[in-house]
């Protein structure tokens, strides 16, 4: 009842007070002003409904506006078959020079599966998930399967915010605000029983003028996810976030086994901090770097990009005095690895040396969407590591999805350490505080957008 009341009030507000300012862009019977891109699914008008039949077995199909939009408020209603994934592209493109003109750009997701990511933002054919709804789990029930659902999208400057049935789902700050088309997706189907299933839209309308007068109040409980590079959003500043790397100097960092920053090997250019490849050894050439400060309870974000076959890591609760000899400084490690090419992925126990794992202790797997793979965006793409330490409770997140959690003061953690390479270090991982470390493992790895919020 609460959801229905919220939806009624939301629709009433948006459809009465502002009705004279909206422009309907619902396709007519001839689909004038729209064009089909991508696959071979079909679109047809039936009464006030636009119906897409998902019958392409190879690629997604999109019905796209000929007009391009940058800043707007968009509303529409959608109905999807419970077995069909779909969505609406915004600020999107289909350039001949990009993947054979494949449609790409932000998509407001419709996900009727058990994952329930409807209203999240997925960057189609490009950066993958930007705002999975694991970032805002209370909104995963906003979508009502098998019914008409109301969507609102506010894309203004570099922010994109979404609502489903009056519940705010996403609050994204992107590093770009591109002009592009709006596209209605008929997803490819891969099973015989899904061919011909339908997606429907109605009441598609848009505002493009005087948007500040019509924006919806933001729910402060909805987490903001920012992809600004080496820059904090105003919301992050208010929340207590700060940059650990300023984007161009070594301020705040030193070598793990020296009193200054390494004179070579670590480079800074175009807002990217890079450890240059060397001999593939563990801290054997240029050396790890650590923060000058120590941290205990914190939320850390690091964007990283690995090259083929690379190995590195982000360590926390690091005590650089424990190992002054060969090898890396000692601390808990968020593993960074090319799981396909680096041999370390097949070592350890049950994958506990694969990407995002607590190295040599706990294997990373998708907690946010059980049964699905970890959301690694690939070699040469930017991926996001998050580490949360709160009164002994630790979480690793990879690209917005939780991949493991543990209690560093528990008997189980001590038992895992006792049978690992860390057994010889007394009270490993249980020190009150420690440095944060970026690892030199002899391979080229890039970092940027390193920020922290102390809890």
C-alpha positions in Angstrom: 0.0 0.0 0.0 2.9 2.4 0.8 4.4 1.8 -2.6 1.1 2.4 -4.4 0.5 5.6 -2.4 4.0 6.9 -3.1 3.5 6.2 -6.8 0.1 7.9 -6.9 1.4 11.1 -5.2 4.5 11.1 -7.5 2.5 10.7 -10.7 -0.1 13.3 -9.5 2.6 15.8 -8.8 4.5 15.3 -12.0 1.4 15.1 -14.3 -0.7 18.0 -13.0 1.5 20.9 -11.7 3.9 20.7 -14.7 1.7 19.3 -17.4 1.9 22.4 -19.6 5.7 22.1 -19.7 6.1 18.5 -20.9 6.7 17.5 -24.4 5.3 14.0 -25.4 7.8 12.0 -27.3 5.8 8.7 -27.4 6.3 7.3 -30.9 3.3 7.6 -33.3 2.0 4.8 -35.5 4.7 5.5 -38.1 7.5 5.8 -35.4 8.2 9.2 -36.9 11.3 10.9 -35.3 12.6 7.5 -34.2 15.0 5.0 -35.9 15.9 1.4 -35.1 19.6 0.7 -34.4 21.4 -2.5 -33.6 19.5 -5.8 -34.0 16.4 -6.9 -35.7 13.7 -6.9 -33.0 10.5 -5.2 -34.1 8.6 -2.2 -32.7 5.0 -1.4 -33.3 2.3 0.9 -31.9 -0.9 -0.5 -30.5 -3.3 2.1 -29.1 -1.3 4.2 -26.6 1.3 1.5 -26.2 4.6 0.9 -27.9 5.4 -2.8 -28.1 8.8 -4.3 -28.8 9.1 -8.0 -29.6 12.4 -9.5 -28.5 13.3 -11.8 -31.4 16.9 -11.1 -32.2 19.2 -14.0 -31.1 22.5 -12.1 -31.5 22.3 -8.5 -30.4 20.2 -5.8 -28.6 17.9 -3.6 -30.7 17.1 0.0 -29.9 14.4 2.4 -31.1 16.2 5.7 -30.8 15.2 9.4 -31.0 16.5 11.3 -34.0 16.8 14.3 -31.7 19.7 14.5 -29.3 19.4 15.6 -25.7 21.9 16.6 -23.0 20.0 18.0 -19.9 16.4 16.8 -19.3 13.9 15.3 -17.1 12.3 12.2 -18.7 9.3 10.2 -17.5 7.8 7.0 -18.9 5.9 3.9 -18.0 7.2 0.4 -18.8 5.9 -3.2 -18.7 8.2 -6.1 -19.3 7.7 -9.8 -19.5 9.1 -11.3 -16.2 11.8 -13.1 -18.1 13.0 -10.2 -20.2 15.8 -7.7 -19.4 15.4 -4.2 -20.9 16.1 -0.6 -20.3 16.1 3.0 -21.7 19.3 4.6 -23.1 20.0 8.2 -22.3 22.8 10.5 -23.7 23.7 7.6 -26.0 25.5 7.2 -29.3 25.9 4.9 -32.3 29.0 6.1 -34.0 30.5 4.3 -36.9 34.0 4.5 -35.3 32.9 2.7 -32.2 32.4 -1.1 -32.2 30.8 -1.1 -35.7 28.2 1.6 -34.6 27.0 -0.4 -31.7 24.7 1.6 -29.4 26.5 2.7 -26.3 25.9 5.0 -23.4 24.1 5.1 -20.0 21.1 2.9 -19.7 18.4 3.1 -17.0 18.1 -0.6 -16.3 15.0 -2.8 -16.1 15.9 -6.0 -14.4 13.0 -8.3 -13.4 15.4 -11.1 -12.4 16.2 -12.1 -8.8 19.1 -9.6 -8.9 16.5 -6.7 -9.0 18.7 -3.9 -10.3 15.9 -2.0 -12.0 16.6 1.8 -11.9 20.3 1.2 -11.8 22.6 2.7 -14.4 24.5 0.5 -16.8 26.8 1.9 -19.4 25.8 -0.2 -22.5 28.7 -1.6 -24.5 31.2 0.6 -22.7 31.9 0.9 -19.0 29.3 -1.6 -17.8 27.7 -1.0 -14.3 28.0 2.6 -13.1 25.4 2.4 -10.4 24.3 -1.2 -9.6 21.4 -1.2 -7.2 23.6 -3.1 -4.7 24.7 0.5 -3.9 21.1 1.2 -2.7 19.6 -2.1 -1.6 16.5 -0.6 -0.1 15.4 0.4 -3.6 15.6 -3.1 -5.0 11.9 -3.7 -4.3 10.6 -0.5 -6.0 10.0 -2.3 -9.3 6.7 -4.3 -9.5 7.1 -7.3 -11.7 4.3 -8.0 -14.2 2.8 -4.5 -13.8 3.2 -1.1 -15.4 6.0 0.8 -13.6 6.6 4.6 -13.6 10.2 5.9 -14.2 11.6 9.3 -13.8 15.1 10.2 -14.9 16.8 13.6 -14.1 19.9 14.1 -16.2 21.3 17.5 -15.4 24.9 18.6 -15.9 27.1 15.6 -14.8 24.5 14.0 -12.6 21.9 11.3 -13.3 19.2 10.5 -10.8 16.5 7.8 -11.2 13.2 7.0 -9.5 11.1 3.9 -9.9 7.4 4.2 -8.8 8.4 7.3 -6.7 11.4 5.6 -5.0 14.8 7.1 -5.7 17.1 4.4 -6.9 20.3 6.0 -8.3 22.3 9.1 -7.7 25.3 9.1 -10.1 27.9 11.8 -10.7 29.7 11.0 -14.0 32.9 12.4 -15.4 31.0 13.4 -18.6 27.7 14.9 -19.6 27.3 14.1 -23.3 24.6 15.0 -25.8 23.0 11.9 -27.1 19.8 10.1 -28.1 17.1 8.3 -26.0 16.8 4.7 -26.9 14.2 2.0 -26.0 15.8 -1.4 -25.7 14.6 -4.8 -26.9 17.2 -7.1 -25.4 18.6 -10.0 -27.4 17.2 -13.4 -26.4 19.3 -16.5 -26.0 16.7 -19.2 -25.3 13.9 -20.5 -27.6 11.3 -20.0 -24.9 12.1 -16.3 -24.7 11.8 -15.5 -28.4 8.9 -13.2 -29.1 8.4 -11.9 -25.5 7.5 -8.3 -25.3 8.4 -5.0 -23.6 5.9 -2.1 -23.6 6.2 1.6 -23.1 3.6 4.4 -22.8 3.3 8.0 -21.7 6.9 8.9 -22.7 7.5 12.6 -22.1 10.4 15.0 -21.6 11.3 18.4 -20.1 14.3 20.3 -21.5 13.8 23.9 -20.2 14.0 25.5 -16.8 14.9 22.2 -15.2 15.9 23.5 -11.8 12.2 24.5 -11.2 11.1 20.9 -11.6 13.8 18.7 -10.0 12.7 16.2 -7.4 14.1 16.5 -3.8 17.0 14.1 -3.4 16.7 11.4 -0.8 19.8 11.9 1.4 19.7 8.2 2.3 20.5 7.2 -1.3 24.2 6.8 -1.7 25.9 9.0 -4.3 28.4 7.3 -6.6 30.9 9.7 -8.2 33.3 9.1 -11.0 34.9 12.5 -11.0 38.6 12.0 -11.5 40.7 13.1 -8.6 38.0 15.5 -7.6 35.3 15.4 -4.8 31.7 16.2 -5.4 30.1 18.7 -3.1 28.1 15.9 -1.6 31.2 13.9 -0.9 32.8 16.9 0.8 29.8 17.3 3.1 30.0 13.6 3.9 33.6 13.8 5.0 35.4 12.3 2.0 38.9 13.5 1.1 41.4 12.7 -1.6 44.4 10.5 -0.6 46.1 11.4 -3.9 45.8 14.9 -5.3 46.2 13.8 -9.0 49.6 15.2 -9.7 52.1 15.1 -6.8 53.4 12.5 -4.3 52.1 14.5 -1.3 51.0 12.2 1.5 52.9 9.1 0.2 56.3 7.6 0.8 58.1 4.4 -0.1 57.1 1.5 2.2 60.8 0.9 3.0 62.2 4.4 2.7 61.6 7.8 4.1 60.8 9.5 0.8 58.9 8.8 -2.4 60.6 6.4 -4.8 62.7 8.5 -7.2 61.7 6.3 -10.2 59.1 3.7 -11.3 56.1 5.5 -9.9 54.9 8.2 -12.5 52.2 10.7 -12.4 50.7 12.1 -15.7 47.2 13.2 -16.9 45.7 12.4 -13.5 46.9 8.8 -13.4 49.4 7.3 -10.9 51.3 4.4 -12.5 53.7 1.8 -11.3 55.8 0.9 -14.2 56.4 -2.7 -15.2 59.8 -4.2 -14.3 60.8 -7.8 -13.6 57.5 -9.1 -12.3 58.9 -9.5 -8.8 57.2 -8.6 -5.5 58.5 -5.1 -4.6 61.9 -6.0 -6.1 62.5 -3.0 -8.3 60.8 0.3 -7.4 59.0 -0.7 -4.2 55.6 -0.3 -2.7 54.2 3.1 -1.6 52.3 3.8 1.5 50.3 6.7 3.0 52.1 8.7 5.6 49.0 8.5 7.7 47.6 5.5 9.6 43.9 4.5 9.3 41.6 2.2 11.4 37.9 2.7 10.5 37.5 4.0 7.0 35.8 3.6 3.6 38.4 3.6 0.9 37.9 3.9 -2.9 40.6 3.3 -5.5 40.1 3.1 -9.2 42.6 0.9 -10.9 43.4 -0.3 -14.4 45.6 -3.4 -15.1 47.6 -4.5 -18.1 47.5 -8.0 -19.5 49.0 -10.5 -17.0 49.5 -7.9 -14.3 49.7 -8.5 -10.5 49.3 -5.8 -7.8 47.3 -5.1 -4.7 45.9 -2.5 -2.3 46.9 -3.3 1.3 45.5 -1.9 4.5 46.5 -2.2 8.2 50.1 -2.2 6.9 53.0 -2.2 9.3 56.1 -1.4 7.1 58.5 -2.3 10.0 57.6 -6.0 10.0 59.4 -6.7 6.7 62.4 -4.6 5.8 63.9 -7.2 3.6 62.8 -8.8 0.3 59.2 -8.7 -0.7 56.2 -6.5 -0.1 55.3 -4.8 3.2 52.9 -6.7 5.4 49.2 -6.0 5.6 45.8 -7.3 4.5 45.5 -7.2 0.7 42.8 -6.5 -1.8 44.2 -8.5 -4.6 44.6 -6.9 -8.1 45.2 -9.5 -10.7 44.6 -10.7 -14.3 42.9 -13.9 -13.3 43.1 -15.3 -16.8 46.9 -14.9 -17.5 48.7 -14.6 -14.2 49.6 -17.9 -12.5 48.9 -16.7 -9.0 45.1 -17.0 -9.8 45.5 -20.8 -9.7 47.6 -20.9 -6.6 46.4 -20.6 -3.0 43.2 -22.3 -1.9 39.9 -22.2 -3.9 40.7 -19.0 -5.7 41.7 -16.9 -2.7 44.4 -15.2 -4.8 42.0 -14.0 -7.5 41.0 -10.4 -8.1 39.3 -8.6 -5.2 40.0 -11.5 -2.8 41.6 -11.0 0.6 44.9 -12.3 -0.7 45.7 -15.9 0.4 42.8 -15.9 2.9 39.3 -15.4 1.6 38.0 -15.8 -2.0 36.0 -13.0 -3.6 32.6 -13.9 -5.0 29.5 -11.9 -5.9 27.6 -11.3 -2.6 25.4 -8.7 -4.2 24.1 -10.9 -6.9 24.7 -14.5 -5.8 25.3 -17.0 -8.7 26.7 -14.3 -11.0 30.3 -13.7 -11.7 32.3 -10.9 -10.1 31.8 -7.7 -12.1 35.4 -7.2 -13.4 35.3 -4.8 -16.3 38.3 -6.2 -18.0 42.0 -5.5 -18.9 42.6 -1.9 -19.9 39.3 -0.7 -18.4 38.9 1.3 -15.2 37.7 -0.8 -12.3 36.8 0.3 -8.8 38.0 -1.2 -5.5 36.3 -0.3 -2.3 37.4 -1.4 1.2 35.3 -0.7 4.2 36.7 -1.2 7.7 34.2 -0.5 10.6 34.9 -1.7 14.1 36.6 -4.9 12.9 34.0 -5.6 10.2 35.7 -5.6 6.8 34.1 -5.6 3.3 35.7 -5.7 -0.2 33.6 -4.3 -3.1 34.4 -4.6 -6.8 32.7 -2.2 -9.2 29.8 -1.5 -6.8 29.1 -5.1 -5.8 30.2 -6.7 -2.5 32.6 -9.6 -3.0 33.5 -10.6 0.6 33.2 -9.7 4.3 34.9 -10.8 7.5 35.5 -9.9 11.1 39.2 -9.3 11.6 39.0 -10.0 15.3 37.1 -13.3 14.9 38.3 -16.9 15.6 37.6 -17.7 12.0 40.0 -15.0 10.8 42.7 -16.1 13.1 42.3 -19.7 11.9 42.6 -18.6 8.3 45.8 -16.7 9.1 47.2 -19.7 10.9 47.2 -21.7 7.7 48.4 -18.9 5.4 51.7 -17.2 4.4 50.9 -14.7 7.2 51.1 -17.1 10.1 54.5 -16.0 11.2 53.4 -12.4 11.8 51.9 -12.0 15.3 48.4 -10.6 15.4 48.3 -10.2 11.6 45.5 -7.9 10.5 44.4 -7.1 14.0 46.6 -4.1 14.7 44.7 -0.9 15.9 45.7 1.0 12.8 47.9 0.8 9.7 49.0 2.4 6.5 47.3 2.0 3.1 49.6 0.6 0.4 49.8 0.4 -3.4 51.9 -2.5 -4.5 54.8 -2.8 -6.9 54.7 -6.4 -8.1 56.8 -5.8 -11.2 53.9 -5.2 -13.6 52.3 -2.0 -15.1 49.2 -1.0 -13.2 47.4 2.4 -13.1 45.6 4.1 -10.2 43.4 7.2 -9.9 40.6 8.7 -7.9 42.0 7.5 -4.5 39.8 8.8 -1.7 38.8 8.0 1.8 36.2 8.7 4.4 37.1 8.0 8.0 34.3 6.4 10.0 
